[in-house]
Amino acid sequence: MESGPAIFAGAVFTLFGAALLLWTGARVRHRAPVAQGVSPVASVALATAVGVASLALGVWCFSRL
């Protein structure tokens, strides 16, 4: 019964992290700003860090099954 919430949370974190990394990569490739009004280097670094952390959290949720 406890595996249901872990699967849901793992899927959400993994999908969000992957989508954020893909979106950030697409914005960087097109030389478009990742966040308006913020340093380009800082916004790319923060978005990448959050994407990787989200993927890691999703993998951790799946490992707890």
Contact map, one row per residue, 1 for C-alpha under 8 A:
11110000000000000000000000000000000000000000000000000000000000000
11111100000000000000000000000000000000000000000000000000000000000
11111110000000000000000000000000000000000000000000000000000000001
11111111000000000000000000000000000000000000000000000000000000000
01111111100000000000000000000000000000000000000000000000000000000
01111111110000000000000000000000000000000000000000000000000011011
00111111111000000000000000000000000000000000000000000000000011001
00011111111100000000000000000000000000000000000000000000000000000
00001111111110000000000000000000000000000000000000000000010010000
00000111111111000000000000000000000000000000000000000000111111000
00000011111111100000000000000000000000000000000000000000010000000
00000001111111110000000000000000000000000000000000000000010000000
00000000111111111000000000000000000000000000000000000110110000000
00000000011111111100000000000000000000000000000000000111111000000
00000000001111111110000000000000000000000000000000000010000000000
00000000000111111111000000000000000000000000000000100110000000000
00000000000011111111100000000000000000000000000001111110000000000
00000000000001111111110000000000000000000000000000100010000000000
00000000000000111111111000000000000000000000000000000000000000000
00000000000000011111111100000000000000000000001100100000000000000
00000000000000001111111110000000000000000000001100110000000000000
00000000000000000111111111000000000000000000000000000000000000000
00000000000000000011111111100000000000000000000000000000000000000
00000000000000000001111111110000010000000001001100000000000000000
00000000000000000000111111111000000000000000000000000000000000000
00000000000000000000011111111100000000000000000000000000000000000
00000000000000000000001111111111110000000000000000000000000000000
00000000000000000000000111111111110000000001000000000000000000000
00000000000000000000000011111111000000000000000000000000000000000
00000000000000000000000001111111000000000000000000000000000000000
00000000000000000000000000111111100000000000000000000000000000000
00000000000000000000000000111111110000000000000000000000000000000
00000000000000000000000000110011111100010000000000000000000000000
00000000000000000000000100110001111100010011000000000000000000000
00000000000000000000000000000000111111010010000000000000000000000
00000000000000000000000000000000111111000000000000000000000000000
00000000000000000000000000000000001111100000000000000000000000000
00000000000000000000000000000000001111110110000000000000000000000
00000000000000000000000000000000000011111110000000000000000000000
00000000000000000000000000000000111001111111000000000000000000000
00000000000000000000000000000000000000111111100000000000000000000
00000000000000000000000000000000000001111111110000000000000000000
00000000000000000000000000000000011001111111111000000000000000000
00000000000000000000000100010000010000011111111100000000000000000
00000000000000000000000000000000000000001111111110000000000000000
00000000000000000000000000000000000000000111111111000000000000000
00000000000000000001100100000000000000000011111111100000000000000
00000000000000000001100100000000000000000001111111110000000000000
00000000000000000000000000000000000000000000111111111000000000000
00000000000000001000000000000000000000000000011111111100000000000
00000000000000011101100000000000000000000000001111111110000000000
00000000000000001000100000000000000000000000000111111111000000000
00000000000000001000000000000000000000000000000011111111100000000
00000000000011011000000000000000000000000000000001111111110000000
00000000000011111100000000000000000000000000000000111111111000000
00000000000001000000000000000000000000000000000000011111111100000
00000000010011000000000000000000000000000000000000001111111110000
00000000111111000000000000000000000000000000000000000111111111000
00000000010001000000000000000000000000000000000000000011111111100
00000000010000000000000000000000000000000000000000000001111111110
00000110110000000000000000000000000000000000000000000000111111111
00000110010000000000000000000000000000000000000000000000011111111
00000000000000000000000000000000000000000000000000000000001111111
00000100000000000000000000000000000000000000000000000000000111111
00100110000000000000000000000000000000000000000000000000000011111
